[in-house]
Amino acid sequence: MNLVPQKNNLTAGQRIYDVLKKHEGVQELVAITDLTEDGKQKAGNDVIETMEKWKKKYPGDFFIVLVIRSCPFFSIQNTRTQVFARQSCPDPWFGHTLYRYHKKEDKLEMMWTIPDQNTFYAMLENKEMVHPDNYEVLQFVLDAYDGKLRDLSNRINKELNIT
């Protein structure tokens, strides 16, 4: 029996991804590794692509496009982004950006964006130090903390008769 570990050229992230990929229900994720203009453009394209794909499939006056940004436990610098279309409005959560597509006006409206948990609490505790460019995000953080975004989510779901 050979107890010496075999060398392979796979990185730890590749090995973990291979293990996770074997489990049922795991979807392939689009990796956006930095916040360059190319990364932002790619994320924006995914939102538009999802909207175009689903605007004829969902009944009703509107649907939700949800962008989930997450950082895997094995890599702090790699951010994963998933884009979904759905009929119901989820509760606000860390790393979520929510858009509402209005069919009649053919308009995509950004409802909110919530940063990751660390940024959320840092902004909440240091409001006076937030850069003016981030005031809109700060307002979303304050609204999420006060429960206003959850109330908005509940009102949207009542429009769909979801209780």
Secondary structure as GFF3:
##gff-version 3
##sequence-region A 1 163
A	DSSP	alpha_helix	12	22	.	.	.	ID=ss1
A	DSSP	beta_strand	30	32	.	.	.	ID=ss2
A	DSSP	alpha_helix	37	54	.	.	.	ID=ss3
A	DSSP	beta_strand	62	70	.	.	.	ID=ss4
A	DSSP	beta_strand	79	86	.	.	.	ID=ss5
A	DSSP	beta_strand	96	102	.	.	.	ID=ss6
A	DSSP	beta_strand	107	113	.	.	.	ID=ss7
A	DSSP	alpha_helix	117	125	.	.	.	ID=ss8
A	DSSP	three_ten_helix	127	129	.	.	.	ID=ss9
A	DSSP	three_ten_helix	132	134	.	.	.	ID=ss10
A	DSSP	alpha_helix	135	146	.	.	.	ID=ss11
A	DSSP	alpha_helix	148	159	.	.	.	ID=ss12
###
